[in-house]
């Protein structure tokens, strides 16, 4: 353990700023982990580690606690503790779109199980933590190796519609997702259990003060040093943040605490500035090989969409302004159309959707059709004679029957639309395909 009193104050401030940015997604992730896997009094508690909790019910405008909800897919949440042994994730054969992404402590993805990444056949997949060198048992279809000892899963499974029978079909699919420790899968004796951690109780104010580093010190105990950040981890050790979980800010000299607090403020300002400059989520999410050591980008990703998927899995787009320059678009005094030409329909391997949100809350919009999104799976869409598709975006239901079939209900006020392509074509990823304009009438 280092002696902070011997560290140059300028070095302390710079290290604290860099470490706050590096630790931001780790603590944001811990906030969710604590609620879902540790705090059994939290409404979001999934049941601890090693169990799935599924959420098959569609969102409605009454769900005001969800941020930018969508009904394209339904969620399945789980957390795995890999300290003693790997876990096996088993999936059924399924012809619908699904993905079970495994994110590490800093929200970088260790790998993906799903329709795009591994196919739609049944399979058993081994998830192994850092340092595991055991034998992979027969029957394992693939191995995902992680850099951290704790990982999370936020699965998405295509919801074919809001009808009760569609929800029941979805439940059967989700029930086919299984989690088993390796010894149970292989029929071998269970290994000795790992020590039970004393989980720090989450509080929102932790993100903004020096106690941030007490939480980071605890969490780094589950995060072996990566070669790319060895220098930062050494400098943190000099400050007493070494992954043993006993960093005590109150014991620091006043001058050291002051420099750490300045560093935190520097890191927060740098993150705010970077987030303000970010106009697209492309490149923000992915595996460690894709993201590399761009820790500021990781922090921005955690700030804008904690568990966003990489663009090759799901591409996100939309309109910040209409074609006349109105920002944001507003349906209180005008109607809109979006026309996809016959050769310009969203190119997606699985499906695409456009979901309407009322601003500023980004909530689903109550309407007479209970239609919150429109896309290639929407029944009854009317194509034009040339094969194109025009979406009619307005507050009141169109009088024209054809327009009504293609109506995406808007609020009586400002709105935003998020377009999602599941399994986007390469033309989307390289920018050759672009959204048409949102045109006011």
C-alpha positions in Angstrom: 0.0 0.0 0.0 1.4 3.4 -1.0 1.8 6.5 1.1 -0.3 9.4 -0.4 1.6 12.0 1.6 4.7 11.2 -0.5 3.0 11.7 -3.8 3.3 15.0 -5.7 0.1 17.0 -5.4 -0.1 17.7 -9.2 0.2 13.9 -9.8 -2.6 13.3 -7.3 -4.9 15.6 -9.1 -4.2 14.2 -12.6 -4.5 10.6 -11.3 -7.8 11.4 -9.6 -9.2 12.9 -12.8 -8.1 10.0 -14.9 -9.3 7.4 -12.4 -12.7 9.1 -11.9 -13.3 8.8 -15.7 -12.0 5.2 -15.7 -14.1 4.3 -12.7 -17.3 6.1 -13.8 -18.8 3.2 -15.8 -17.6 0.7 -13.0 -19.6 2.6 -10.3 -22.6 3.2 -12.6 -22.6 -0.5 -13.2 -22.3 -1.3 -9.5 -25.3 0.9 -8.8 -27.4 -1.5 -11.0 -25.6 -4.6 -9.6 -26.3 -3.6 -6.0 -30.0 -3.1 -6.7 -30.5 -6.2 -8.7 -28.2 -8.8 -7.1 -27.5 -7.6 -3.6 -30.3 -5.5 -2.1 -33.3 -7.9 -1.8 -35.5 -4.9 -0.7 -35.1 -3.2 -4.0 -38.0 -3.6 -6.5 -35.4 -4.5 -9.2 -33.9 -7.3 -7.2 -33.5 -10.3 -9.6 -32.9 -12.9 -6.8 -29.1 -12.7 -6.3 -26.3 -14.1 -8.5 -26.8 -16.9 -10.9 -30.5 -16.5 -11.6 -32.5 -14.9 -14.4 -35.4 -12.5 -13.9 -37.5 -11.9 -16.9 -39.7 -9.0 -17.8 -42.1 -10.2 -20.6 -44.8 -7.5 -20.2 -44.8 -4.7 -22.8 -44.3 -1.1 -21.7 -47.1 1.4 -21.7 -47.2 5.2 -21.1 -48.0 4.3 -17.5 -44.4 3.0 -17.1 -42.8 6.3 -16.1 -39.8 4.9 -14.4 -38.3 3.5 -17.6 -35.8 5.6 -19.7 -36.6 5.5 -23.4 -38.6 2.2 -23.2 -39.3 0.1 -26.3 -41.5 -2.9 -27.0 -39.3 -4.3 -29.7 -37.7 -6.7 -27.2 -38.4 -7.8 -23.6 -35.6 -7.9 -21.0 -34.0 -10.7 -19.1 -31.5 -9.7 -16.3 -28.9 -11.8 -14.5 -25.5 -11.5 -12.7 -22.7 -14.0 -12.4 -20.0 -14.4 -9.8 -17.1 -16.2 -11.5 -14.6 -16.2 -8.6 -14.8 -19.9 -7.9 -15.8 -21.5 -11.2 -17.3 -20.7 -14.6 -21.0 -20.7 -15.4 -22.9 -22.2 -18.3 -25.5 -20.2 -20.2 -27.9 -22.5 -22.1 -30.3 -21.2 -24.8 -33.1 -23.0 -26.7 -33.5 -23.2 -30.5 -35.4 -20.2 -31.5 -36.3 -18.5 -34.8 -36.9 -15.1 -33.3 -34.3 -12.4 -32.7 -32.6 -12.5 -29.2 -29.3 -11.5 -27.7 -27.8 -12.3 -24.3 -24.8 -9.9 -24.0 -22.3 -10.4 -21.2 -20.9 -7.1 -19.8 -18.0 -6.8 -17.5 -17.6 -4.6 -14.5 -16.8 -1.5 -16.6 -19.7 -2.3 -19.0 -17.4 -3.5 -21.8 -18.8 -6.6 -23.4 -17.0 -9.9 -23.0 -19.1 -11.5 -25.7 -22.6 -12.2 -27.1 -24.9 -15.2 -27.3 -27.7 -14.7 -29.7 -29.3 -14.8 -33.1 -26.6 -12.6 -34.8 -23.5 -13.7 -32.9 -24.0 -17.5 -32.3 -27.0 -18.4 -34.4 -30.5 -19.6 -33.6 -29.8 -23.2 -32.6 -29.8 -24.5 -29.1 -26.5 -24.4 -27.3 -24.5 -24.4 -24.0 -21.9 -21.6 -23.6 -19.2 -21.5 -20.9 -18.5 -18.1 -19.3 -15.1 -18.2 -17.6 -13.5 -15.6 -15.4 -10.0 -14.3 -15.5 -7.3 -16.9 -14.8 -9.5 -19.9 -15.2 -7.5 -22.7 -16.8 -9.8 -25.7 -16.4 -10.9 -28.2 -19.0 -13.9 -27.3 -21.1 -16.4 -30.1 -20.8 -17.9 -32.0 -23.8 -21.0 -30.4 -25.2 -20.0 -26.7 -24.8 -20.6 -24.9 -28.0 -18.6 -21.8 -27.2 -16.4 -20.2 -24.5 -16.6 -16.5 -23.4 -13.7 -15.4 -21.3 -14.1 -12.3 -19.1 -11.6 -9.8 -17.7 -13.6 -9.3 -14.5 -14.9 -11.7 -11.9 -18.4 -10.2 -11.9 -20.4 -9.9 -15.1 -23.9 -9.0 -15.9 -26.4 -10.0 -18.6 -29.1 -7.7 -20.0 -30.8 -10.0 -22.5 -33.3 -8.8 -25.2 -35.8 -11.2 -26.8 -38.1 -10.1 -29.7 -41.7 -9.5 -28.5 -43.9 -10.3 -31.4 -46.7 -8.1 -30.2 -48.7 -6.8 -27.2 -51.4 -9.5 -27.5 -51.6 -11.9 -24.5 -50.8 -14.9 -26.7 -47.6 -13.2 -28.0 -46.6 -12.5 -24.4 -47.2 -16.1 -23.4 -45.1 -17.3 -26.3 -42.3 -14.9 -25.2 -42.4 -16.3 -21.7 -41.8 -19.8 -23.0 -38.7 -18.6 -24.8 -37.3 -16.7 -21.8 -37.9 -19.7 -19.6 -35.6 -21.6 -21.9 -32.6 -19.5 -20.9 -30.7 -21.4 -18.2 -27.8 -20.6 -15.8 -25.8 -23.4 -14.2 -22.4 -23.4 -12.4 -19.9 -25.5 -14.2 -19.9 -28.3 -11.5 -23.6 -28.7 -11.8 -23.4 -28.9 -15.6 -20.5 -31.3 -15.6 -21.8 -33.4 -12.6 -18.6 -32.8 -10.6 -18.2 -31.8 -6.9 -18.8 -28.2 -6.1 -15.6 -26.1 -5.4 -15.2 -24.3 -2.0 -17.3 -21.1 -1.9 -15.6 -17.7 -2.3 -15.6 -15.4 0.7 -18.9 -13.4 1.0 -18.1 -9.7 0.1 -19.2 -6.9 2.4 -21.0 -5.0 -0.3 -20.9 -1.2 0.1 -24.4 0.2 0.4 -25.1 2.3 -2.7 -25.9 6.0 -2.3 -26.3 8.4 -5.2 -24.0 11.0 -3.7 -21.1 8.6 -3.9 -20.5 9.6 -7.6 -19.7 13.2 -6.8 -17.4 12.9 -3.7 -14.1 11.4 -2.6 -16.0 8.3 -1.3 -16.1 7.4 -5.0 -12.6 6.0 -4.6 -13.6 3.8 -1.6 -16.2 2.1 -3.8 -13.7 1.9 -6.7 -11.1 0.3 -4.4 -13.6 -2.3 -3.4 -14.7 -3.1 -7.0 -11.1 -3.3 -8.3 -10.8 -6.3 -6.1 -12.9 -8.1 -8.7 -11.0 -6.6 -11.7 -7.4 -7.9 -12.2 -5.0 -5.4 -13.7 -5.1 -5.1 -17.4 -1.7 -4.5 -19.1 -3.0 -1.3 -20.8 -3.8 0.3 -17.4 -0.9 -1.0 -15.3 0.5 2.5 -15.0 -2.8 4.0 -13.7 -3.3 1.1 -11.3 0.2 1.7 -10.0 -0.5 5.4 -9.4 -3.7 4.5 -7.6 -1.9 2.0 -5.4 0.4 4.9 -4.4 -2.8 6.7 -3.2 -3.9 3.6 -1.2 -6.4 2.4 -3.8 -5.1 -1.1 -4.5 -8.2 -3.3 -4.8 -8.2 -4.5 -1.2 -11.3 -2.4 -0.3 -9.8 -0.6 2.7 -9.2 2.9 1.3 -10.2 5.4 3.9 -10.5 9.0 2.7 -10.7 10.4 6.2 -7.2 9.1 7.0 -5.7 11.2 4.2 -3.8 14.4 4.8 -5.9 17.5 4.1 -3.8 18.5 1.1 -4.2 15.1 -0.5 -8.0 15.1 -0.1 -8.1 18.5 -1.6 -6.2 17.4 -4.7 -8.3 14.3 -5.1 -11.5 16.5 -5.0 -10.0 18.8 -7.6 -9.2 15.8 -9.8 -12.8 14.6 -9.4 -14.1 18.0 -10.6 -11.7 17.9 -13.5 -12.9 14.4 -14.5 -16.5 15.5 -14.3 -15.9 18.5 -16.4 -14.1 16.4 -19.0 -16.9 13.9 -19.2 -19.6 16.6 -19.5 -17.7 18.2 -22.4 -17.2 14.9 -24.1 -20.8 13.9 -23.7 -22.0 17.3 -25.1 -19.8 16.7 -28.2 -21.2 13.2 -28.8 -23.9 13.1 -31.5 -24.1 9.4 -32.2 -23.7 6.1 -30.3 -21.8 4.4 -33.1 -18.5 3.2 -31.8 -19.4 3.8 -28.1 -20.3 0.1 -27.3 -18.5 -3.1 -27.9 -15.9 -5.6 -26.7 -12.5 -4.7 -25.3 -11.0 -5.4 -28.7 -13.3 -2.8 -30.2 -13.2 -0.2 -27.5 -9.6 -0.5 -26.5 -8.3 1.8 -23.9 -10.5 4.8 -24.7 -11.8 5.2 -21.2 -13.4 8.6 -21.8 -15.5 7.0 -24.6 -16.5 4.2 -22.1 -17.5 6.9 -19.6 -19.6 8.7 -22.2 -21.2 5.4 -23.2 -22.2 4.7 -19.6 -23.5 8.3 -19.2 -25.8 8.2 -22.3 -26.9 4.5 -22.4 -25.4 2.3 -19.7 -25.9 -1.0 -21.5 -26.2 0.1 -25.1 -25.4 -2.5 -27.8 -22.8 -2.2 -30.5 -24.0 -1.0 -33.8 -23.6 -4.3 -35.5 -26.1 -5.8 -33.1 -28.6 -2.8 -32.9 -28.2 0.4 -34.8 -29.9 3.5 -33.3 -30.9 6.6 -35.3 -33.5 9.4 -35.3 -34.2 13.1 -35.9 -33.0 15.9 -33.7 -34.8 18.3 -36.0 -37.2 18.3 -38.9 -36.2 19.2 -42.4 -37.3 22.8 -41.8 -34.9 23.1 -38.9 -37.4 22.9 -36.1 -35.6 21.4 -33.0 -37.1 19.4 -31.5 -39.9 18.5 -33.8 -43.3 19.5 -32.4 -46.7 18.0 -33.4 -48.9 20.5 -31.6 -49.2 22.7 -34.7 -48.0 20.5 -37.6 -48.1 17.0 -39.1 -45.1 15.1 -40.5 -44.2 12.4 -43.0 -41.2 10.2 -43.5 -41.0 8.5 -46.9 -38.8 5.5 -47.5 -38.3 4.9 -51.2 -38.7 1.4 -52.6 -34.9 0.9 -52.5 -34.4 2.8 -49.2 -36.4 0.8 -46.6 -34.3 0.2 -43.5 -32.0 -2.7 -44.3 -32.0 -5.0 -41.3 -31.4 -8.7 -41.1 -34.0 -9.3 -38.3 -36.4 -6.3 -38.1 -36.6 -2.5 -37.7 -38.8 -0.1 -35.7 -39.5 3.6 -35.1 -40.6 4.4 -31.5 -42.2 7.7 -30.6 -41.3 9.5 -27.3 -42.8 12.6 -25.8 -40.2 15.2 -24.7 -38.7 16.1 -22.3 -39.4 12.9 -20.3 -38.8 10.5 -23.3 -42.0 8.5 -22.5 -44.3 6.5 -24.7 -47.3 8.4 -26.0 -50.8 7.5 -25.1 -53.1 7.2 -28.1 -56.3 5.6 -29.3 -54.5 2.7 -31.1 -52.2 1.8 -28.3 -49.5 2.0 -31.0 -46.2 3.3 -29.6 -44.0 2.2 -32.5 -44.2 1.3 -36.1 -42.0 -0.9 -38.3 -41.7 -3.8 -40.7 -43.6 -6.1 -38.2 -46.5 -3.7 -37.8 -49.7 -5.4 -39.3 -51.6 -3.6 -42.0 -49.0 -1.2 -43.3 -49.9 0.1 -46.7 -47.1 0.3 -49.3 -47.2 2.8 -52.2 -47.6 1.6 -55.8 -43.8 1.8 -56.3 -43.1 -0.3 -53.1 -42.1 2.7 -51.0 -43.5 3.4 -47.5 -44.7 6.7 -46.0 -45.1 7.0 -42.3 -47.6 9.6 -41.1 -46.6 11.3 -37.8 -49.1 13.5 -36.2 -51.1 13.9 -33.0 -54.6 13.3 -34.3 -55.6 10.1 -36.2 -55.6 10.8 -40.0 -58.9 10.8 -41.6 -57.5 9.0 -44.7 -57.7 5.2 -44.2 -54.3 4.6 -45.9 -52.6 7.3 -43.8 -54.2 5.9 -40.7 -52.8 2.5 -41.4 -49.3 4.1 -41.4 -49.9 6.4 -38.5 -47.3 6.8 -35.8 -49.1 8.8 -33.0 -47.3 11.8 -31.7 -47.9 13.9 -28.6 -49.5 17.3 -28.6 -46.1 18.9 -28.3 -42.4 18.2 -28.8 -41.2 14.7 -29.6 -38.3 12.5 -30.7 -38.3 9.3 -32.6 -35.7 6.5 -32.1 -35.2 4.2 -35.1 -33.7 0.8 -34.3 -32.4 -1.7 -36.8 -31.7 -5.2 -35.4 -28.9 -6.8 -37.4 -28.2 -3.8 -39.6 -26.8 -4.2 -43.1 -23.2 -3.2 -43.8 -24.6 -0.2 -45.7 -25.9 1.1 -42.5 -22.7 0.6 -40.5 -20.5 2.3 -43.1 -22.9 5.2 -43.7 -24.1 4.5 -47.2 -27.7 4.1 -46.0 -29.2 7.1 -44.2 -32.5 8.0 -42.7 -34.8 10.1 -45.0 -35.8 13.5 -43.7 -38.6 14.1 -41.2 -40.7 16.5 -43.3 -43.3 18.9 -41.8 -46.5 19.3 -43.8 
